Amino acid sequence: DNGLGGGHLANALLDALGTEGADHAVDGDLGAAGGEGGEWSEGEALYRQGMALNPGYATAQHWYASDWLALWGRFDEALAELDFALDLDPLSSIIVENRALTFVMKRDYEEAIRCCLQVLESDPSFYKGYATMGRAYSLMGNYSEALRMFEKGRAIAGDMFNILTATGETLARAGQTDAARG
């Protein structure tokens, strides 16, 4: 145990500080950013504290955007942070995919699909691009295209829980309840 609590922020903080980071005093339980062992109300301040230690660390910006801002419905702020993270790490497939996922949460499915196509153009073996695009298609009511995307993701990643559940949900939305249960 690093003594900083769990979650992305503790790992980002240790990365930002280096190996001597465990010797630094940090106010509060850094796990609070993920809701583990601390107060949710402290989470944003803890993310910001971690990012201030190394403002050039794209991963911390990414986690703050995806795991905090987007989940609290602050989509425009999340997208601005993800854009900043992409400026720091322009080749990151996961950051582009998380932009797509944020657009799905924002219900801007066309933009989500555009982001997925962007990531898959540069990284065609990145299964999350297919999975997120499948979610967007499913929420648009295009179930056949959604299922096709989930199958592409599954062909790459195997029986990932998130792909299997999204497939089942899409089958159920399409009225194929027996297939969804199978």
Backbone hydrogen bonds, N-H to C=O, Kabsch-Sander energy under -0.5 kcal/mol:
donor,donor_aa,acceptor,acceptor_aa,energy
10,A,6,G,-0.5
11,N,7,G,-1.4
12,A,8,H,-3.0
13,L,9,L,-3.0
14,L,10,A,-2.4
15,D,11,N,-2.4
16,A,12,A,-2.6
17,L,13,L,-2.4
18,G,14,L,-2.0
21,G,18,G,-2.0
22,A,19,T,-0.7
23,D,20,E,-1.8
24,H,21,G,-1.6
30,L,4,L,-0.6
30,L,28,G,-0.7
32,A,29,D,-2.3
33,A,30,L,-1.4
34,G,31,G,-1.5
35,G,32,A,-1.3
36,E,31,G,-2.3
37,G,35,G,-0.8
42,E,39,E,-1.3
43,G,40,W,-1.5
44,E,40,W,-0.5
46,L,42,E,-2.2
47,Y,43,G,-2.5
48,R,44,E,-2.7
49,Q,45,A,-2.3
50,G,46,L,-2.4
51,M,47,Y,-2.6
52,A,48,R,-2.2
53,L,49,Q,-1.1
54,N,50,G,-0.7
54,N,51,M,-0.7
57,Y,54,N,-2.0
58,A,56,G,-1.1
60,A,57,Y,-0.7
61,Q,57,Y,-1.4
62,H,58,A,-2.6
63,W,59,T,-2.7
64,Y,60,A,-2.5
65,A,61,Q,-2.3
66,S,62,H,-3.0
67,D,63,W,-3.1
68,W,63,W,-0.6
68,W,64,Y,-1.0
69,L,64,Y,-2.4
70,A,65,A,-2.8
72,W,68,W,-1.4
72,W,69,L,-0.5
73,G,70,A,-1.7
74,R,69,L,-2.7
75,F,73,G,-1.3
78,A,74,R,-2.3
79,L,75,F,-2.8
80,A,76,D,-1.9
81,E,77,E,-2.3
82,L,78,A,-2.6
83,D,79,L,-2.4
84,F,80,A,-2.0
85,A,81,E,-2.7
86,L,82,L,-2.4
87,D,83,D,-1.9
88,L,84,F,-1.6
89,D,85,A,-2.1
92,S,89,D,-1.8
93,S,91,L,-0.7
96,V,92,S,-1.5
97,E,93,S,-2.6
98,N,94,I,-2.2
99,R,95,I,-1.7
100,A,96,V,-2.0
101,L,97,E,-2.5
102,T,98,N,-2.1
103,F,99,R,-2.2
104,V,100,A,-2.1
105,M,101,L,-2.4
106,K,102,T,-1.9
107,R,104,V,-1.4
108,D,103,F,-2.9
109,Y,107,R,-0.9
112,A,108,D,-1.8
113,I,109,Y,-2.5
114,R,110,E,-2.1
115,C,111,E,-2.3
116,C,112,A,-2.3
117,L,113,I,-2.7
118,Q,114,R,-2.0
119,V,115,C,-2.4
120,L,116,C,-2.6
121,E,117,L,-1.7
122,S,118,Q,-1.3
123,D,119,V,-2.1
126,F,123,D,-2.0
127,Y,125,S,-1.2
129,G,126,F,-1.5
130,Y,126,F,-0.7
131,A,127,Y,-2.3
132,T,128,K,-2.7
133,M,129,G,-1.9
134,G,130,Y,-2.5
135,R,131,A,-1.9
136,A,132,T,-2.2
137,Y,133,M,-2.6
138,S,134,G,-2.6
139,L,135,R,-2.5
140,M,136,A,-1.3
141,G,137,Y,-0.5
141,G,138,S,-1.4
142,N,137,Y,-2.4
143,Y,141,G,-1.4
146,A,142,N,-2.1
147,L,143,Y,-2.8
148,R,144,S,-1.8
149,M,145,E,-2.2
150,F,146,A,-2.5
151,E,147,L,-2.2
152,K,148,R,-1.9
153,G,149,M,-2.5
154,R,150,F,-2.7
155,A,151,E,-2.3
156,I,152,K,-1.1
157,A,153,G,-3.0
158,G,154,R,-2.4
160,M,158,G,-2.3
164,L,160,M,-2.6
165,T,161,F,-2.8
166,A,162,N,-1.8
167,T,163,I,-2.4
168,G,164,L,-2.4
169,E,165,T,-2.6
170,T,166,A,-2.3
171,L,167,T,-2.6
172,A,168,G,-2.2
173,R,169,E,-2.5
174,A,170,T,-2.1
175,G,172,A,-1.6
176,Q,171,L,-2.7
177,T,175,G,-1.1
180,A,176,Q,-2.2
181,R,177,T,-1.7
182,G,178,D,-1.0
